[in-house]
Amino acid sequence: MKIKQTLSGVKKNESLTFSGTFLAVKVIGIITLTPEGSDKTKIDYSFDMGGCVGSIMKNLNQKSVVGGTEGGLANIVSLSEEAQQK
């Protein structure tokens, strides 16, 4: 499912926040990059769901939310590694 997102707090090579709403679900994700030496970067990624339906979905199906968050982080790492090789 594609959800229209708004980016905020964008700092090149440092951080960004994305947020959006679909139906009665509000989503927010925060990505922060912290350099660790010349060839490594620590990625902190958090994701949350809120709103009337989002809160219920999150509480009833925590396993899917955690799995989706872990999948999102894996995608971020993969895209970062691909960009580094270019």
TORZAVO-71424 format. One record per residue (C-alpha): residue number from 1; chain; x, y, z. Coordinates in steps of 0.1 Angstrom, whole numbers, plus 5000, padded with zeros to 4 digits. Layout:
% residues N
- NUM, A, X, Y, Z
...
***
This chain:
% residues 86
- 1, A, 5000, 5000, 5000
- 2, A, 5013, 5035, 4991
- 3, A, 5006, 5061, 5017
- 4, A, 5013, 5098, 5009
- 5, A, 5040, 5110, 5033
- 6, A, 5053, 5144, 5044
- 7, A, 5090, 5149, 5051
- 8, A, 5101, 5172, 5079
- 9, A, 5132, 5178, 5099
- 10, A, 5154, 5169, 5069
- 11, A, 5191, 5173, 5075
- 12, A, 5212, 5160, 5047
- 13, A, 5232, 5129, 5058
- 14, A, 5218, 5133, 5093
- 15, A, 5181, 5128, 5098
- 16, A, 5146, 5130, 5086
- 17, A, 5110, 5124, 5098
- 18, A, 5082, 5111, 5076
- 19, A, 5045, 5112, 5085
- 20, A, 5012, 5105, 5069
- 21, A, 4976, 5095, 5074
- 22, A, 4954, 5070, 5058
- 23, A, 4919, 5062, 5069
- 24, A, 4921, 5068, 5106
- 25, A, 4957, 5057, 5110
- 26, A, 4985, 5082, 5116
- 27, A, 5021, 5070, 5109
- 28, A, 5054, 5086, 5118
- 29, A, 5089, 5074, 5112
- 30, A, 5122, 5089, 5122
- 31, A, 5156, 5081, 5107
- 32, A, 5188, 5093, 5123
- 33, A, 5223, 5086, 5109
- 34, A, 5254, 5088, 5131
- 35, A, 5288, 5084, 5115
- 36, A, 5311, 5059, 5133
- 37, A, 5345, 5063, 5118
- 38, A, 5352, 5068, 5081
- 39, A, 5334, 5037, 5067
- 40, A, 5305, 5030, 5091
- 41, A, 5272, 5048, 5099
- 42, A, 5248, 5038, 5127
- 43, A, 5211, 5040, 5116
- 44, A, 5185, 5046, 5142
- 45, A, 5150, 5041, 5129
- 46, A, 5117, 5043, 5147
- 47, A, 5082, 5039, 5135
- 48, A, 5048, 5044, 5153
- 49, A, 5012, 5043, 5145
- 50, A, 4985, 5064, 5161
- 51, A, 4950, 5077, 5156
- 52, A, 4918, 5058, 5164
- 53, A, 4924, 5028, 5142
- 54, A, 4962, 5029, 5143
- 55, A, 4963, 5026, 5180
- 56, A, 4940, 4996, 5179
- 57, A, 4959, 4980, 5150
- 58, A, 4992, 4985, 5168
- 59, A, 4980, 4969, 5200
- 60, A, 4962, 4940, 5184
- 61, A, 4989, 4931, 5159
- 62, A, 5022, 4941, 5174
- 63, A, 5041, 4913, 5156
- 64, A, 5032, 4928, 5122
- 65, A, 5041, 4963, 5132
- 66, A, 5075, 4951, 5146
- 67, A, 5080, 4930, 5114
- 68, A, 5072, 4959, 5092
- 69, A, 5096, 4982, 5111
- 70, A, 5124, 4956, 5108
- 71, A, 5116, 4952, 5071
- 72, A, 5118, 4990, 5067
- 73, A, 5151, 4992, 5084
- 74, A, 5165, 4964, 5062
- 75, A, 5153, 4983, 5032
- 76, A, 5170, 5015, 5044
- 77, A, 5203, 4996, 5050
- 78, A, 5201, 4980, 5015
- 79, A, 5194, 5013, 4998
- 80, A, 5223, 5030, 5017
- 81, A, 5247, 5002, 5008
- 82, A, 5237, 5005, 4971
- 83, A, 5242, 5043, 4971
- 84, A, 5276, 5039, 4988
- 85, A, 5288, 5017, 4959
- 86, A, 5279, 5044, 4933
***
